Amino acid sequence: MQRRRHHHGHRRSRKSNLRLYALVTLACGVLAVLAHFAFEAPAAVRSYAEQEINSAVRSAVPQEVKSAAAD
């Protein structure tokens, strides 16, 4: 009788192991996506900031040239 109980327990643990495996896999997937955004986003933000700075410099230079010419 104990063998049966042990077998039933083993079956239950196999099912919970499968559930645990699925949860771990899902968690790893979520972490991978978050890590991708965490590392990718700063690069995108940096790129955007550099573009903004470059466009600000481009628009400021002609104004400086005009004001220097006016002096």
ABEGO torsion letter per residue (X at the ends): XAAAAAAAAAAAAAAAAAAAAAAAAAAAAAAAAAAAAAAAAAAAAAAAAAAAAAAAAAAAAAAAAAAAAAX
